[in-house]
Amino acid sequence: KLQFLYFIDFKLNMSLLWYFIAGVVLIVSFLVRNEFSRHSDAVGMRFLEACYHGKLSTIEYMLEEHPFLIHFTSENEGCVHVVLQGKFDKAIADEKGDLKVMKALLTKYKSTLLYGKPGVVLCPIFHAVRYRNRRAISLMGKHGDPSDLQHCISETDDNGKTALHHAVTSKASGTARIYNAFALHHQPVPPAVMDQLDLHTSMVPSPMTYSALTAAQGSKDVAILLKLGFQCTAKDHLGRNSFHIAAIDGNTQSFKYLTTHCESTTLEVINEPVHGWTTAQLAHMNGHTNIIKVLRELFPEHDFVLEGAETGDNTQKESTDKYSISSGWQEPYTAEEFDGHGCGAIATIDCLTITEESFVRNYLVPNRPVILTNCLSSWGAKERWSKSGLLANYPDEMVEVGQIAYPTVYGEQAKRVSIKEFIAMLDTSFEEINNRKQDVTAAPFVFDSHISSNFAPTDTKKLPFFGSSFGHPVLTEWSLGPPFSGANPHFHGEVFSSLVYGRKRWTLSPPASATFSRQTGVSFAQEVLKNGPKESDITCFQNAGEVLFVPRNWGHTVLNIRTSASIIEEF
């Protein structure tokens, strides 16, 4: 019995020893894996930095030492994506300086670099299109693996758009990048030039040159994509093809090229209705007479109907919203001299009664602005974004502050401060402006695209009628500003601007007359009061609790009449 017990004890001890050894091995392997992962990430970031700066010898050396880097991505971007970003930021895309890094990468590693990760990393051809880098597009077509290229041709982004859809846009948002090349002294960039510029949602400061601006014009990128096999009739998430998008955005050169080089150029295809609106009607509603001219030259025998039939939920209605809020701001003044009433011809509709189908049919597809009520009553932001709420919930969140939106993009100064520090700045600003009200200058305000991700999920809610038709927002921005602050003239993709509290004055310009400027919101409003608005402009006053839908490429300038907090989703 004693021997048996010794035997059992020995076995148990050996088992425990083996479990202990196995545990040590697991812990050591976990630590080694973590350390390797950290090391790999550090090496990967150095690799992408070399890609960004176009250091070919460094790139090739690192790939020889660490072959895994060919698959390395950060924020869904690999080496080719970053090469394109670096070329664009340095304002040398499409210039005579060769793309030897891009060519070397595509020639040696074309089957792994040209092809993105489905559902995660888009093909780099999307970046090349957005940056108007025609030489890069050509290189990808010439040196890319045919099967990978075929995938890129059919690939779509989160909103169902192919690279061709992006190529035929008016290329609006990225125009801020070239502001200093064309408007150094508060002069707006002419609409005719804006019609040719780059669509890019990332607003990173960049010293774009006039030559780069010139290179971004024309329809050559569209021509290259069509030769690669892109289909004009491919539809985005709203059912719009390339003809529709070019007509809405007024990209005349691209539209004209499409009508003569697409796989089908019949009237039925070119003027195909989408949600009841023909291509001609979409161009007409957005003021693009050149598109209508192209259609009439192509089909002189056809009588184009330009006015569209409207259906439901599109008439001016008296708001029944009982929205009320106490923002907690003790304002010694407001910008009352710039105040007014109504929104001109813009309709007011109820969030709780309009359907997704009706909104898409009457506003989203035809690109028409509208005011929405009864949207924000259940939002937690009503309490959490008041003065005391911000100090209690988000005192140390950092935000960008300036006198215009994204000031550094326009060569203006900006500072990053905490919300607590900004509120202290506002208290001082109230006193200063009140003392010199006869000589009003723009007050500082927050316009930030980072803090919104840190808000509590209960702060905001999806609008009741939102569905798959709206796709995914590409940017969410938060704004907080006192009277006499507000955004400079600009335009971009469609946005929903939700005003939690305060009051705003908007000046909206149809796409055909939209422009960029670093002129402050209050300076713009003063000029309008002195000289009167442009004939095509609409002045709209937004109340607390209302959401203003601003369609894609509609110009807008904003002035806060009262201290205002809002969140803006751009699609």
C-alpha positions as CSV (number, residue, x, y, z in Angstrom):
1,K,0.0,0.0,0.0
2,L,2.8,2.3,0.9
3,Q,4.5,1.7,-2.4
4,F,1.3,2.3,-4.3
5,L,0.8,5.6,-2.5
6,Y,4.3,6.6,-3.3
7,F,3.7,5.7,-6.9
8,I,0.4,7.8,-7.0
9,D,2.2,10.7,-5.3
10,F,5.0,10.5,-7.9
11,K,2.6,10.5,-10.8
12,L,0.7,13.5,-9.4
13,N,3.9,15.5,-8.9
14,M,5.1,14.7,-12.4
15,S,1.7,15.7,-13.8
16,L,1.9,19.0,-11.9
17,L,5.4,19.5,-13.1
18,W,4.3,19.0,-16.7
19,Y,1.4,21.4,-16.3
20,F,3.8,23.9,-14.8
21,I,6.3,23.5,-17.7
22,A,3.4,23.8,-20.2
23,G,2.1,26.9,-18.5
24,V,5.6,28.5,-18.6
25,V,6.0,27.6,-22.3
26,L,2.6,29.2,-23.1
27,I,3.4,32.4,-21.1
28,V,6.8,32.7,-22.8
29,S,5.4,32.1,-26.3
30,F,2.6,34.7,-25.6
31,L,5.2,37.2,-24.5
32,V,7.5,36.4,-27.4
33,R,4.5,36.8,-29.8
34,N,3.5,40.1,-28.3
35,E,7.1,41.3,-28.5
36,F,7.3,40.2,-32.1
37,S,4.0,41.8,-32.9
38,R,5.2,45.1,-31.3
39,H,8.5,44.8,-33.2
40,S,6.7,44.0,-36.4
41,D,4.4,47.0,-36.0
42,A,7.3,49.3,-35.4
43,V,9.2,47.9,-38.4
44,G,5.9,48.2,-40.5
45,M,5.4,51.8,-39.6
46,R,9.1,52.6,-40.6
47,F,8.4,50.8,-43.9
48,L,5.3,52.9,-44.6
49,E,7.2,56.0,-43.7
50,A,9.8,55.0,-46.4
51,C,6.9,54.4,-48.8
52,Y,5.4,57.9,-48.0
53,H,8.7,59.6,-48.8
54,G,9.4,57.5,-51.9
55,K,12.7,56.0,-50.6
56,L,13.0,53.1,-53.0
57,S,16.4,51.8,-51.8
58,T,15.1,51.7,-48.2
59,I,11.9,50.0,-49.3
60,E,13.7,47.3,-51.2
61,Y,16.2,46.7,-48.4
62,M,13.4,46.4,-45.8
63,L,11.5,43.9,-48.0
64,E,14.5,41.7,-48.4
65,E,15.0,41.7,-44.6
66,H,11.3,41.4,-43.7
67,P,9.3,39.9,-46.5
68,F,6.1,40.1,-44.4
69,L,6.1,43.9,-44.9
70,I,4.6,43.4,-48.4
71,H,1.3,42.6,-46.7
72,F,1.6,45.2,-43.9
73,T,-1.2,47.8,-43.6
74,S,-2.0,50.6,-41.2
75,E,-5.4,52.1,-41.1
76,N,-6.3,50.1,-44.1
77,E,-3.5,51.4,-46.2
78,G,-0.4,49.6,-47.6
79,C,2.7,50.7,-49.3
80,V,1.2,51.7,-52.7
81,H,-1.6,53.6,-51.0
82,V,1.0,55.6,-48.9
83,V,3.2,56.2,-51.9
84,L,0.2,57.9,-53.6
85,Q,-0.5,59.9,-50.5
86,G,3.1,61.1,-50.3
87,K,3.1,62.1,-54.0
88,F,-0.1,64.1,-53.5
89,D,1.0,65.8,-50.4
90,K,4.2,66.9,-52.0
91,A,2.2,68.3,-55.0
92,I,4.1,66.3,-57.6
93,A,1.4,63.9,-58.6
94,D,1.0,63.9,-62.4
95,E,4.0,66.1,-62.9
96,K,7.1,65.1,-64.9
97,G,8.9,63.7,-61.9
98,D,8.7,59.9,-62.4
99,L,6.8,57.4,-60.2
100,K,9.8,55.0,-60.1
101,V,8.8,53.7,-56.6
102,M,5.3,52.9,-57.8
103,K,6.6,51.3,-61.0
104,A,9.2,49.2,-59.1
105,L,6.6,48.0,-56.6
106,L,4.0,47.1,-59.2
107,T,6.6,45.3,-61.4
108,K,8.1,43.2,-58.7
109,Y,5.2,42.7,-56.3
110,K,2.2,43.4,-58.5
111,S,0.0,40.4,-57.4
112,T,0.3,41.4,-53.7
113,L,0.3,45.2,-53.9
114,L,-2.3,46.1,-56.5
115,Y,-4.9,43.9,-55.0
116,G,-6.4,45.2,-51.7
117,K,-8.0,43.1,-49.0
118,P,-11.6,42.5,-49.9
119,G,-13.9,44.3,-47.5
120,V,-10.9,45.9,-45.6
121,V,-8.4,47.6,-47.9
122,L,-9.6,49.1,-51.2
123,C,-7.5,48.7,-54.3
124,P,-4.9,51.5,-54.6
125,I,-6.5,52.6,-57.8
126,F,-9.2,54.3,-55.7
127,H,-6.4,56.5,-54.2
128,A,-4.9,57.2,-57.5
129,V,-8.3,58.4,-58.8
130,R,-9.1,60.5,-55.8
131,Y,-5.6,62.2,-56.0
132,R,-6.1,62.6,-59.8
133,N,-2.8,60.8,-60.3
134,R,-3.3,59.7,-63.9
135,R,0.2,58.3,-64.3
136,A,-0.3,56.0,-61.3
137,I,-3.6,54.8,-62.8
138,S,-1.8,54.0,-66.1
139,L,1.0,52.2,-64.3
140,M,-1.5,50.0,-62.4
141,G,-3.3,49.1,-65.6
142,K,0.0,48.3,-67.4
143,H,1.9,46.4,-64.7
144,G,-0.9,45.0,-62.5
145,D,-1.9,41.3,-62.6
146,P,-4.9,41.0,-64.9
147,S,-7.0,39.0,-62.4
148,D,-6.2,41.6,-59.7
149,L,-7.0,44.4,-62.0
150,Q,-10.3,42.8,-62.9
151,H,-11.1,42.7,-59.2
152,C,-10.3,46.4,-58.8
153,I,-12.6,47.3,-61.8
154,S,-15.6,45.6,-60.1
155,E,-14.7,46.7,-56.5
156,T,-16.9,49.3,-54.7
157,D,-16.4,51.3,-51.6
158,D,-18.8,51.4,-48.6
159,N,-21.3,53.4,-50.6
160,G,-21.3,51.2,-53.7
161,K,-19.2,53.5,-55.8
162,T,-16.5,52.3,-58.2
163,A,-13.4,54.2,-59.0
164,L,-15.1,55.5,-62.1
165,H,-17.9,57.0,-60.0
166,H,-15.2,58.9,-58.0
167,A,-13.5,60.0,-61.2
168,V,-16.6,61.7,-62.7
169,T,-17.4,63.8,-59.6
170,S,-16.7,67.5,-59.5
171,K,-13.9,66.6,-57.1
172,A,-15.1,69.1,-54.5
173,S,-13.8,68.5,-51.0
174,G,-10.1,68.3,-51.7
175,T,-10.1,71.8,-53.2
176,A,-9.2,73.1,-49.8
177,R,-5.8,71.5,-50.3
178,I,-5.0,73.8,-53.2
179,Y,-6.5,77.0,-51.7
180,N,-3.2,78.8,-51.3
181,A,-2.4,78.1,-55.0
182,F,-5.4,80.1,-56.2
183,A,-6.8,82.3,-53.5
184,L,-4.1,83.8,-51.3
185,H,-5.9,87.0,-50.6
186,H,-9.4,86.1,-49.6
187,Q,-10.4,85.6,-53.2
188,P,-12.8,82.7,-53.9
189,V,-11.8,80.0,-56.3
190,P,-13.9,80.4,-59.5
191,P,-16.6,77.8,-60.0
192,A,-15.2,76.9,-63.4
193,V,-12.0,75.8,-61.7
194,M,-13.7,74.1,-58.8
195,D,-15.5,72.0,-61.4
196,Q,-12.2,70.3,-62.2
197,L,-10.7,69.6,-58.8
198,D,-10.1,66.7,-56.6
199,L,-12.6,64.8,-54.4
200,H,-10.8,63.8,-51.3
201,T,-12.3,63.7,-47.8
202,S,-9.1,63.8,-45.8
203,M,-8.3,67.5,-45.1
204,V,-4.6,67.2,-44.5
205,P,-2.6,70.5,-45.0
206,S,-0.6,70.3,-48.3
207,P,1.4,72.9,-50.3
208,M,-0.3,72.3,-53.6
209,T,1.1,74.2,-56.5
210,Y,-0.6,75.8,-59.4
211,S,0.9,73.2,-61.8
212,A,-0.6,70.4,-59.7
213,L,-4.0,72.3,-59.8
214,T,-3.7,72.4,-63.6
215,A,-2.8,68.7,-63.8
216,A,-6.0,67.8,-61.9
217,Q,-8.2,69.2,-64.6
218,G,-9.8,67.4,-67.6
219,S,-11.2,64.0,-68.2
220,K,-8.0,62.0,-68.9
221,D,-8.4,59.9,-65.7
222,V,-11.9,58.9,-66.9
223,A,-10.5,58.0,-70.3
224,I,-7.8,55.7,-68.7
225,L,-10.4,54.0,-66.5
226,L,-12.7,53.3,-69.5
227,K,-9.7,51.7,-71.4
228,L,-9.0,49.5,-68.4
229,G,-12.6,48.2,-68.6
230,F,-14.6,50.2,-66.1
231,Q,-18.3,50.2,-66.9
232,C,-20.3,53.4,-67.2
233,T,-23.6,51.7,-66.4
234,A,-22.4,50.3,-63.0
235,K,-24.6,51.7,-60.2
236,D,-23.9,53.0,-56.7
237,H,-26.0,52.3,-53.6
238,L,-28.6,54.8,-54.8
239,G,-28.9,53.3,-58.3
240,R,-26.9,56.2,-59.9
241,N,-24.6,55.5,-62.8
242,S,-21.6,57.6,-64.0
243,F,-23.8,59.8,-66.2
244,H,-26.1,60.7,-63.2
245,I,-23.2,61.6,-61.0
246,A,-21.4,63.7,-63.6
247,A,-24.7,65.5,-64.3
248,I,-25.4,66.2,-60.6
249,D,-21.9,67.5,-60.0
250,G,-21.7,69.4,-63.3
251,N,-18.5,67.7,-64.5
252,T,-19.0,68.7,-68.1
253,Q,-15.7,67.4,-69.6
254,S,-16.1,64.0,-68.0
255,F,-19.8,63.8,-69.0
256,K,-19.1,64.7,-72.6
257,Y,-16.3,62.0,-72.7
258,L,-18.7,59.4,-71.2
259,T,-21.4,60.1,-73.9
260,T,-18.9,59.2,-76.7
261,H,-16.8,56.4,-75.2
262,C,-18.9,54.3,-72.9
263,E,-20.0,50.7,-73.7
264,S,-23.5,52.1,-74.5
265,T,-24.2,55.7,-75.5
266,T,-27.9,55.5,-76.4
267,L,-30.3,58.1,-75.2
268,E,-32.0,55.5,-73.0
269,V,-28.8,54.7,-71.2
270,I,-27.5,58.3,-70.9
271,N,-30.8,59.8,-69.8
272,E,-32.0,56.7,-67.7
273,P,-34.2,57.7,-64.8
274,V,-33.1,57.0,-61.3
275,H,-35.8,57.2,-58.6
276,G,-37.9,59.0,-61.2
277,W,-35.4,61.6,-62.2
278,T,-33.7,61.6,-65.6
279,T,-30.1,62.7,-66.1
280,A,-31.3,65.9,-67.8
281,Q,-33.5,66.8,-64.8
282,L,-30.7,66.1,-62.3
283,A,-28.4,68.5,-64.2
284,H,-31.2,71.1,-64.5
285,M,-32.1,71.0,-60.8
286,N,-28.4,71.7,-59.9
287,G,-28.0,74.5,-62.3
288,H,-25.6,72.8,-64.8
289,T,-26.7,74.2,-68.1
290,N,-23.6,72.9,-69.9
291,I,-24.7,69.3,-69.3
292,I,-28.1,70.1,-70.8
293,K,-26.3,71.7,-73.8
294,V,-24.2,68.5,-74.3
295,L,-27.4,66.4,-74.3
296,R,-29.2,68.6,-76.8
297,E,-26.2,68.6,-79.1
298,L,-26.1,64.8,-79.0
299,F,-29.8,64.3,-79.4
300,P,-31.1,67.4,-81.2
301,E,-34.4,65.7,-82.1
302,H,-35.3,64.9,-78.5
303,D,-37.3,67.3,-76.4
304,F,-35.8,67.0,-72.9
305,V,-38.2,67.4,-70.0
306,L,-36.4,69.4,-67.3
307,E,-39.0,69.8,-64.6
308,G,-39.5,66.7,-62.5
309,A,-42.7,65.4,-61.0
310,E,-42.7,65.6,-57.2
311,T,-44.4,63.2,-54.8
312,G,-45.3,63.7,-51.2
313,D,-43.5,65.1,-48.2
314,N,-42.0,68.0,-50.2
315,T,-44.2,71.0,-49.2
316,Q,-43.5,73.7,-46.6
317,K,-45.0,72.8,-43.3
318,E,-45.4,74.5,-40.0
319,S,-43.1,72.8,-37.4
320,T,-45.0,71.0,-34.6
321,D,-41.7,70.2,-32.8
322,K,-42.0,70.9,-29.0
323,Y,-38.2,70.7,-28.7
324,S,-36.8,72.7,-25.8
325,I,-33.4,72.9,-24.1
326,S,-31.4,75.0,-21.7
327,S,-27.9,75.3,-23.0
328,G,-26.6,76.9,-19.8
329,W,-24.8,79.7,-21.6
330,Q,-25.3,83.2,-20.1
331,E,-25.0,85.3,-23.3
332,P,-24.6,89.1,-22.8
333,Y,-25.4,89.5,-26.6
334,T,-26.4,87.7,-29.7
335,A,-25.6,88.4,-33.4
336,E,-29.2,89.7,-33.7
337,E,-28.4,92.1,-36.6
338,F,-27.8,89.1,-38.8
339,D,-30.9,87.2,-37.6
340,G,-34.1,86.6,-39.7
341,H,-36.8,84.0,-40.3
342,G,-37.6,81.1,-42.5
343,C,-35.6,79.2,-45.2
344,G,-36.8,80.6,-48.4
345,A,-37.9,77.9,-50.8
346,I,-36.5,75.1,-48.7
347,A,-39.2,72.8,-47.4
348,T,-39.6,71.7,-43.7
349,I,-40.5,68.1,-43.1
350,D,-41.2,65.9,-40.1
351,C,-38.5,63.3,-39.2
352,L,-41.2,61.0,-37.7
353,T,-43.5,60.9,-40.8
354,I,-41.2,61.0,-43.8
355,T,-40.1,57.6,-45.1
356,E,-36.7,56.6,-46.4
357,E,-38.1,56.1,-49.9
358,S,-39.7,59.5,-49.9
359,F,-36.5,61.3,-48.7
360,V,-34.4,59.5,-51.3
361,R,-36.9,60.3,-54.1
362,N,-37.5,64.0,-53.2
363,Y,-34.2,65.2,-51.7
364,L,-31.2,62.8,-51.7
365,V,-31.2,61.9,-55.4
366,P,-32.3,65.3,-56.9
367,N,-29.8,67.0,-54.5
368,R,-32.2,69.4,-52.8
369,P,-31.8,70.9,-49.3
370,V,-34.5,70.4,-46.7
371,I,-35.1,71.2,-43.0
372,L,-36.1,68.3,-40.7
373,T,-37.9,68.7,-37.4
374,N,-38.8,66.2,-34.6
375,C,-35.4,64.5,-35.0
376,L,-33.4,65.2,-31.8
377,S,-35.9,65.2,-28.9
378,S,-34.6,61.9,-27.5
379,W,-30.9,62.7,-27.8
380,G,-28.8,62.6,-24.7
381,A,-26.7,65.5,-26.1
382,K,-29.5,67.9,-24.9
383,E,-28.1,67.5,-21.4
384,R,-24.6,66.3,-21.9
385,W,-23.6,69.1,-24.3
386,S,-24.9,72.0,-22.2
387,K,-22.2,74.1,-20.7
388,S,-22.3,72.3,-17.4
389,G,-22.7,68.9,-19.2
390,L,-19.6,69.4,-21.3
391,L,-17.6,70.4,-18.2
392,A,-18.9,67.4,-16.3
393,N,-18.6,64.8,-19.1
394,Y,-15.8,65.9,-21.5
395,P,-13.7,68.6,-19.8
396,D,-10.3,67.2,-21.0
397,E,-11.3,66.2,-24.6
398,M,-9.0,68.0,-27.0
399,V,-10.5,70.0,-29.9
400,E,-9.3,72.2,-32.8
401,V,-10.2,75.9,-32.5
402,G,-10.0,78.6,-35.1
403,Q,-11.9,81.4,-36.8
404,I,-12.8,79.3,-39.8
405,A,-13.4,75.6,-40.3
406,Y,-10.1,73.6,-40.7
407,P,-8.0,76.8,-40.5
408,T,-4.6,75.1,-41.1
409,V,-5.8,73.8,-44.5
410,Y,-6.2,77.4,-45.6
411,G,-2.9,78.6,-44.1
412,E,-4.6,80.1,-41.1
413,Q,-3.7,79.5,-37.4
414,A,-5.4,77.0,-35.2
415,K,-4.9,75.7,-31.7
416,R,-5.8,72.5,-29.9
417,V,-7.2,73.0,-26.5
418,S,-9.3,71.1,-24.0
419,I,-13.1,71.7,-23.9
420,K,-12.6,73.1,-20.4
421,E,-10.0,75.6,-21.8
422,F,-12.3,76.5,-24.7
423,I,-15.2,77.3,-22.4
424,A,-12.9,79.6,-20.5
425,M,-12.0,81.2,-23.8
426,L,-15.6,81.7,-24.6
427,D,-16.4,83.4,-21.3
428,T,-13.5,85.9,-22.2
429,S,-14.7,86.2,-25.8
430,F,-18.3,87.1,-24.6
431,E,-16.9,90.0,-22.6
432,E,-14.4,91.2,-25.3
433,I,-16.9,91.2,-28.2
434,N,-19.6,92.8,-26.1
435,N,-17.2,95.7,-25.4
436,R,-16.5,96.3,-29.1
437,K,-19.7,95.2,-30.8
438,Q,-19.5,98.0,-33.3
439,D,-16.3,96.5,-34.7
440,V,-17.2,92.9,-34.8
441,T,-14.6,90.3,-35.9
442,A,-15.0,86.5,-36.1
443,A,-15.1,84.7,-32.7
444,P,-13.1,81.5,-32.3
445,F,-15.1,78.2,-32.5
446,V,-14.6,74.4,-32.4
447,F,-14.9,72.5,-35.7
448,D,-13.4,69.1,-35.0
449,S,-13.6,65.6,-36.6
450,H,-12.0,63.6,-33.8
451,I,-13.9,64.3,-30.6
452,S,-17.3,62.9,-31.9
453,S,-16.0,59.4,-31.7
454,N,-15.4,59.9,-27.9
455,F,-19.0,60.9,-27.2
456,A,-21.3,58.5,-25.3
457,P,-23.4,56.4,-27.6
458,T,-26.5,57.9,-26.1
459,D,-25.5,61.5,-27.1
460,T,-26.8,61.1,-30.6
461,K,-29.1,58.7,-32.4
462,K,-29.6,57.7,-36.1
463,L,-32.3,59.8,-37.8
464,P,-35.6,57.8,-37.8
465,F,-35.8,57.4,-41.6
466,F,-32.1,56.4,-42.1
467,G,-31.6,53.2,-44.0
468,S,-29.3,51.5,-46.4
469,S,-29.8,54.2,-49.0
470,F,-27.6,56.7,-47.1
471,G,-24.5,54.5,-47.1
472,H,-21.8,55.2,-44.5
473,P,-20.6,58.6,-43.3
474,V,-17.1,59.5,-44.3
475,L,-16.7,62.2,-41.7
476,T,-18.4,63.2,-38.5
477,E,-17.6,66.7,-37.1
478,W,-18.6,68.5,-33.9
479,S,-19.0,72.2,-33.7
480,L,-19.4,74.6,-30.8
481,G,-19.2,78.3,-31.1
482,P,-20.5,81.7,-29.7
483,P,-22.3,84.4,-31.6
484,F,-20.3,85.9,-34.6
485,S,-18.5,82.6,-35.2
486,G,-19.1,80.1,-38.1
487,A,-17.8,78.3,-41.1
488,N,-16.3,80.0,-44.2
489,P,-17.7,79.4,-47.7
490,H,-17.1,75.8,-48.8
491,F,-18.7,72.7,-50.2
492,H,-18.3,68.8,-50.1
493,G,-20.4,65.7,-50.0
494,E,-24.0,65.7,-48.6
495,V,-24.3,66.4,-44.9
496,F,-26.9,66.3,-42.1
497,S,-26.2,69.1,-39.7
498,S,-28.0,68.6,-36.4
499,L,-28.3,71.7,-34.2
500,V,-28.6,70.6,-30.5
501,Y,-28.9,74.1,-29.2
502,G,-28.5,77.7,-30.5
503,R,-29.4,79.3,-33.7
504,K,-27.6,79.5,-37.1
505,R,-27.7,81.6,-40.2
506,W,-26.9,79.6,-43.4
507,T,-26.3,80.9,-46.9
508,L,-26.7,78.1,-49.4
509,S,-25.5,78.2,-53.0
510,P,-26.4,75.7,-55.7
511,P,-23.5,73.6,-57.0
512,A,-23.1,75.7,-60.2
513,S,-22.3,78.8,-58.1
514,A,-20.6,77.2,-55.0
515,T,-17.1,78.2,-54.1
516,F,-14.3,78.0,-51.5
517,S,-13.0,80.9,-49.5
518,R,-11.3,81.5,-46.1
519,Q,-13.5,84.5,-45.5
520,T,-15.0,84.2,-42.0
521,G,-18.7,83.6,-41.6
522,V,-19.4,87.0,-40.0
523,S,-17.4,88.9,-42.7
524,F,-19.5,87.0,-45.4
525,A,-22.8,87.9,-43.6
526,Q,-21.7,91.6,-43.4
527,E,-21.1,91.7,-47.2
528,V,-24.5,90.1,-47.8
529,L,-26.2,92.7,-45.7
530,K,-24.3,95.5,-47.5
531,N,-24.6,94.3,-51.1
532,G,-27.4,91.8,-51.0
533,P,-27.2,88.0,-51.7
534,K,-26.5,86.5,-55.1
535,E,-29.6,85.7,-57.0
536,S,-29.1,81.9,-56.7
537,D,-28.3,81.9,-53.0
538,I,-30.8,80.9,-50.3
539,T,-30.7,82.3,-46.7
540,C,-31.9,79.8,-44.1
541,F,-32.2,80.2,-40.3
542,Q,-31.9,77.0,-38.4
543,N,-33.5,76.6,-34.9
544,A,-32.4,74.4,-32.0
545,G,-33.6,70.8,-32.6
546,E,-33.6,71.0,-36.4
547,V,-31.5,69.1,-38.9
548,L,-30.5,70.8,-42.1
549,F,-29.8,68.5,-45.0
550,V,-27.2,70.1,-47.3
551,P,-26.8,68.2,-50.6
552,R,-23.5,67.3,-52.2
553,N,-21.6,70.2,-53.6
554,W,-24.0,72.9,-52.4
555,G,-21.9,75.8,-51.1
556,H,-22.7,76.9,-47.6
557,T,-21.5,79.6,-45.2
558,V,-22.6,79.5,-41.6
559,L,-22.9,82.2,-38.9
560,N,-23.9,81.4,-35.3
561,I,-26.6,83.9,-34.1
562,R,-26.5,82.4,-30.6
563,T,-24.0,80.0,-28.9
564,S,-24.5,76.8,-30.9
565,A,-23.6,73.1,-30.6
566,S,-24.1,70.8,-33.5
567,I,-22.9,67.6,-35.0
568,I,-22.4,67.2,-38.8
569,E,-22.3,63.9,-40.6
570,E,-20.8,64.0,-44.1
571,F,-21.6,61.2,-46.6
